Amino acid sequence: MLRFLTAGESHGQALTAIIEGLPAGIKIDPAKINLLLQRRQGGYGRGKRMEIEQDRVEFLAGLRGLVTLGSPLTMQIKNRDWENWCAIMDAEKAVLSPERVVTRPRPGHADLAGSLKYRQDDLRNILERASARETAARVAVGAVAQEFLGYFGIRLQAQVVSIGNITGKMRDIIHGEELYQDPLYCPDHEASKQMMEAIDRARAQGDSLGGSFQVLAEGLPPGLGSHVQWDKRLDGILTQAVMSIPAIKGVEIGLGFAAASLPGSQVHDEIIYTDGKGYSRKTNRSGGLEGGMTNGEMLVVRAAMKPIPTLCKPLWSVDIHSKEPFFAAVERSDVCAVPAAAIVGEAMVAWVLAAAVMEKFGGDHLEETLNNYQNYLRYLKTR
């Protein structure tokens, strides 16, 4: 079974990720991982932090000659901003100066709830880990998952659907680099221009904007996931993974919430059979999932992201020491981070799909997993 853990604070020395359960024999290309890390840092509306960091992955264990060994894979992404924070963030020698203590929680952030749960008098002990900076490690993990999925002909792509109240027209997976030439990773370039104008207006007003994105996955075989227990259903696992991304407030698959307002005849996908191809659907309103399992159609997962909670014109809050009302603390932040969240969403979907492939086909070496997969494809052709 695949699993991963990340560690690290936003202004700590580095972010670390450990992946357990990868089969041996997977060729890893660091350039591909670094490309996804670069895309996460990009997107119109990002803040000054992204001008400081130039995320690159370093492998500490689990590879030899860039090929997985079957042992835990350990990756690290160093924080260049660490040199500006080492005095107050060092794990052993941190100077806890009173003037640097954060006591004003930001509405919409983990600050207050986390300080109450973990009994912290300095909100920095919460916000450093709650920061979306942690998602850089997740993108590296998801990039490794995509390397693995590539052997099975499975490809993923995230696309920005909307910013604020502006929605673009979506397309299927766009091969090549065309999508990433757009500053918002939106396939509708005219809508993207309007989105950028909206971001500029929000920046001028000291405000922030959210939006939505979709993650597409093609090449999936039917039968990943299961219907037999609640925690085996792939749609549930996918939504939990995407909802775990900071600022994500809603996830849907296929038609999603729109299905609630339509009759069944406009929701369900008619089944057809073609010699040499097997079963397929005339439409894909279900988004590639039925009964908690992939059905062979393209997977479509959409997520809604709230506006970044850190505002240049902060909202009212209460100082946790004096209990007096204050404007909330202002941390360096983005105006809009939907494109970055889309890349993180792509990584998390890739991870869930890689885990589903391993659960279905097993194997301690990639060749074994691929052999099991090919046997399954041959079986499908006989049905």
C-alpha positions in Angstrom: 0.0 0.0 0.0 1.2 3.5 -0.9 1.4 6.2 1.7 3.3 9.4 2.3 4.1 11.9 5.0 5.5 15.4 4.8 7.3 17.5 7.4 8.5 21.1 7.6 7.4 24.6 8.4 6.8 27.5 6.0 10.0 29.3 7.1 11.9 26.3 8.3 15.1 24.9 6.7 13.3 22.6 4.3 10.2 20.5 3.4 10.6 16.8 3.5 8.5 14.0 2.1 8.7 10.2 2.6 6.9 7.8 0.2 6.5 4.2 1.2 5.2 1.4 -1.0 6.6 2.3 -4.4 7.6 -0.7 -6.4 11.3 -1.0 -7.4 12.2 -0.2 -11.0 10.5 3.2 -11.5 12.8 5.6 -13.4 12.5 9.1 -11.8 13.2 12.2 -13.8 14.0 15.1 -11.4 13.4 17.6 -14.2 9.8 16.6 -14.4 9.3 17.0 -10.7 11.0 20.4 -10.7 8.7 21.5 -13.6 5.6 20.8 -11.6 7.2 22.6 -8.6 7.8 25.6 -10.9 4.2 25.5 -12.1 3.0 25.5 -8.5 5.0 28.6 -7.9 3.6 30.3 -11.0 0.1 31.6 -11.9 -1.1 35.2 -12.0 -1.7 36.7 -8.6 1.1 35.1 -6.6 2.9 37.0 -3.8 6.5 38.0 -3.1 7.4 34.7 -1.5 7.4 33.1 -4.9 10.1 35.5 -6.0 12.3 34.3 -3.3 11.9 30.5 -3.6 13.1 28.4 -6.5 11.9 25.0 -5.5 14.0 22.1 -6.5 13.8 18.5 -5.3 16.7 16.6 -3.7 16.6 12.9 -3.2 18.0 11.6 0.1 17.1 7.9 0.0 15.2 5.2 -1.9 16.9 5.8 -5.3 20.0 4.5 -7.0 20.8 5.9 -10.4 17.4 7.6 -10.3 15.6 4.2 -10.2 13.4 3.3 -7.2 14.7 0.5 -4.9 11.4 -0.5 -3.3 12.5 1.1 0.0 11.1 4.4 1.3 11.8 7.3 -1.0 12.8 10.5 0.7 12.8 13.9 -0.9 13.7 17.4 0.3 12.9 20.9 -0.9 15.0 23.6 0.7 13.5 26.9 1.8 15.7 29.8 0.5 13.8 32.2 2.8 15.2 30.2 5.8 18.2 32.5 6.1 15.8 35.4 6.9 14.0 33.4 9.6 16.6 31.1 11.1 17.0 33.2 14.3 13.4 32.6 15.3 12.7 29.3 13.6 15.8 27.2 14.3 14.7 23.8 15.8 17.3 24.0 18.6 18.4 27.6 19.0 15.3 29.7 18.2 15.2 33.1 19.9 11.7 33.5 21.1 11.7 37.3 21.2 8.4 38.9 22.5 8.2 41.4 19.6 8.1 38.6 17.1 5.3 36.7 18.8 2.1 36.5 16.7 -1.0 37.0 18.8 -3.6 38.2 16.4 -5.4 35.4 14.5 -6.5 35.9 11.0 -10.2 35.1 10.2 -10.4 32.1 7.8 -7.0 30.7 8.9 -6.0 27.9 11.2 -4.4 30.4 13.6 -7.0 30.5 16.4 -8.4 26.9 16.2 -4.9 25.5 16.1 -3.7 27.6 19.1 -6.6 26.4 21.2 -6.2 22.8 20.2 -2.4 22.7 20.8 -2.3 25.3 23.7 0.0 27.7 21.9 0.6 31.3 23.0 2.4 32.1 19.8 0.3 31.7 16.7 3.4 31.2 14.6 3.6 27.7 16.0 0.4 27.0 14.1 0.6 29.1 11.0 4.0 27.9 10.0 2.7 24.3 9.4 -0.8 25.3 8.4 0.7 27.4 5.6 0.1 26.3 2.0 3.9 26.2 1.7 3.6 22.5 2.8 1.9 21.7 -0.5 5.3 22.0 -2.3 6.1 18.7 -0.8 2.8 17.3 -1.9 3.5 18.4 -5.5 6.8 16.5 -5.4 5.0 13.4 -4.1 2.3 13.8 -6.8 5.0 14.2 -9.5 6.5 10.8 -8.5 3.0 9.3 -8.7 2.6 10.7 -12.2 6.0 9.1 -13.2 4.5 5.8 -12.0 1.2 6.3 -13.7 2.9 7.1 -17.0 3.9 3.5 -17.4 0.2 2.6 -17.5 -0.7 5.3 -20.1 -2.5 7.4 -17.5 -2.1 11.1 -17.9 -3.4 14.0 -15.7 -3.9 17.7 -16.2 -5.3 20.5 -14.0 -7.1 23.4 -15.5 -8.4 26.6 -13.9 -12.2 26.9 -14.4 -13.0 30.2 -12.8 -11.7 33.1 -10.8 -14.3 35.0 -8.8 -17.4 35.2 -10.9 -15.7 34.7 -14.2 -15.9 31.2 -15.7 -14.0 29.9 -18.7 -14.9 27.2 -21.3 -13.2 24.0 -20.4 -11.5 21.5 -22.8 -10.3 17.9 -22.5 -6.6 17.3 -21.7 -4.4 19.7 -23.8 -1.2 17.9 -24.7 2.0 19.8 -24.9 2.8 23.2 -23.2 -0.1 25.2 -24.6 -2.1 25.3 -21.4 0.9 26.6 -19.4 1.5 29.5 -21.7 -1.6 31.0 -20.1 -0.8 32.9 -16.9 -3.7 31.2 -15.1 -3.5 27.7 -16.6 -7.0 28.3 -18.1 -7.8 26.8 -21.5 -10.1 29.8 -22.3 -7.7 32.6 -23.0 -10.3 35.3 -23.4 -11.9 34.4 -20.1 -8.3 34.3 -18.6 -7.8 38.0 -19.6 -10.9 39.0 -17.7 -9.8 36.9 -14.7 -6.5 38.7 -14.6 -8.3 42.1 -14.6 -10.4 40.9 -11.7 -7.2 39.9 -9.8 -5.7 43.3 -10.4 -8.8 45.0 -9.0 -8.7 42.8 -5.9 -5.0 43.6 -5.4 -5.7 47.4 -5.7 -8.5 47.0 -3.1 -6.3 45.0 -0.7 -8.5 42.0 -1.2 -8.2 38.5 -2.4 -10.0 36.2 -4.9 -10.8 32.5 -5.0 -12.1 30.3 -7.9 -12.3 26.8 -9.1 -10.2 24.2 -11.0 -10.7 20.8 -12.5 -8.3 17.8 -12.6 -8.7 15.4 -15.6 -7.2 11.9 -15.8 -7.3 9.9 -19.0 -6.3 6.3 -19.7 -7.8 4.9 -16.5 -9.0 1.3 -16.7 -12.4 0.4 -15.2 -12.3 -1.2 -11.8 -10.0 1.0 -9.7 -11.5 1.5 -6.3 -14.3 -0.6 -4.8 -18.0 -0.5 -3.8 -17.7 -3.0 -0.9 -16.9 -0.6 2.0 -17.3 3.2 2.5 -13.6 3.8 2.8 -12.8 1.9 -0.3 -14.9 4.0 -2.6 -12.6 6.0 -4.9 -14.8 9.0 -5.1 -14.7 9.4 -1.3 -10.9 9.0 -1.3 -10.4 11.5 -4.1 -12.6 14.1 -2.5 -10.9 13.8 0.9 -7.5 14.1 -0.8 -8.5 17.3 -2.7 -10.4 18.8 0.3 -7.2 18.4 2.4 -5.6 21.2 0.3 -5.6 24.5 2.2 -8.5 26.8 1.2 -10.5 24.1 -0.7 -14.1 24.3 0.4 -15.9 22.0 -2.0 -15.2 19.1 -4.4 -17.4 17.5 -7.0 -17.0 14.7 -9.6 -18.6 14.9 -13.0 -21.8 16.9 -12.9 -21.5 17.2 -9.2 -24.0 19.5 -7.6 -25.6 20.2 -10.9 -26.9 16.7 -10.9 -29.2 17.5 -8.0 -31.3 19.8 -10.1 -31.7 17.6 -13.2 -33.8 14.5 -14.0 -32.1 11.1 -14.1 -32.4 11.0 -17.9 -30.0 14.0 -18.0 -27.6 12.7 -15.4 -26.8 9.0 -16.1 -24.6 7.8 -18.9 -25.9 5.3 -21.5 -23.7 2.2 -22.0 -22.6 1.0 -25.4 -20.4 -1.9 -26.5 -17.9 -1.8 -29.4 -16.1 -4.9 -30.7 -12.4 -4.5 -30.0 -13.0 -1.7 -27.5 -15.5 -3.2 -25.1 -17.8 -1.1 -22.9 -18.0 2.6 -22.9 -20.5 5.5 -22.3 -22.1 7.8 -24.7 -21.6 10.7 -22.3 -19.4 11.3 -19.2 -21.7 13.1 -16.8 -20.6 10.8 -14.0 -17.0 12.0 -14.4 -15.5 8.6 -14.8 -16.7 7.1 -11.6 -19.7 4.9 -10.8 -20.3 3.1 -7.5 -17.0 4.2 -6.1 -15.1 2.7 -9.1 -13.6 4.0 -12.3 -15.7 3.1 -15.3 -13.0 3.6 -18.0 -14.1 7.1 -19.0 -12.1 10.3 -18.3 -12.0 11.2 -14.6 -13.2 14.7 -13.9 -12.7 16.2 -10.4 -13.5 19.8 -9.7 -12.7 21.9 -6.6 -13.7 25.3 -5.2 -11.1 27.4 -3.5 -12.0 30.2 -1.1 -10.1 33.5 -1.3 -6.8 33.6 0.5 -7.6 34.5 4.2 -4.6 36.9 4.6 -5.7 40.3 3.4 -3.7 43.5 3.0 -6.7 45.3 4.4 -7.2 42.9 7.3 -10.5 42.0 9.0 -11.2 42.5 12.7 -10.0 39.9 15.2 -9.1 39.6 18.9 -5.7 39.5 20.4 -5.3 36.1 22.2 -3.3 37.7 25.0 -5.1 41.0 25.8 -8.5 39.9 24.4 -8.7 43.4 22.9 -10.1 43.8 19.3 -7.5 44.4 16.6 -7.1 44.2 12.9 -5.8 40.7 12.2 -2.1 40.2 11.6 -0.9 40.5 8.0 1.5 37.8 6.7 3.1 38.0 3.2 0.5 36.4 0.9 -1.0 36.0 -2.5 -3.9 37.8 -4.1 -5.1 34.7 -5.9 -3.6 31.2 -5.7 -6.1 29.2 -7.7 -3.5 28.2 -10.4 -1.2 26.9 -7.7 -4.0 25.1 -6.0 -4.8 23.4 -9.3 -1.3 22.0 -9.6 -1.6 20.7 -6.0 -4.9 19.2 -6.9 -3.4 17.4 -9.8 -0.7 16.1 -7.5 -3.2 14.8 -5.0 -5.4 13.1 -7.6 -2.3 11.5 -9.1 -1.4 10.2 -5.7 -4.8 8.6 -5.1 -4.8 7.0 -8.5 -1.3 5.6 -8.1 -2.4 4.1 -4.8 -5.5 2.6 -6.4 -3.3 1.1 -9.2 -1.0 -0.5 -6.6 -4.0 -1.8 -4.6 -5.5 -3.3 -7.7 -2.4 -4.8 -9.4 0.2 -5.1 -6.6 3.8 -6.0 -7.2 7.2 -5.4 -5.6 8.8 -4.5 -8.9 7.3 -2.4 -11.7 7.5 -5.3 -14.2 5.3 -7.4 -11.9 2.8 -4.6 -11.6 2.8 -4.1 -15.4 2.3 -7.8 -16.0 -0.7 -7.9 -13.7 -2.1 -4.8 -15.5 -1.7 -6.3 -18.9 -3.4 -9.5 -17.8 -6.3 -7.5 -16.6 -6.6 -5.6 -19.9 -6.6 -8.9 -21.8 -9.4 -10.1 -19.4 -11.4 -7.0 -20.2 -11.3 -7.7 -23.9 -13.0 -11.0 -23.3 -16.0 -9.6 -21.4 
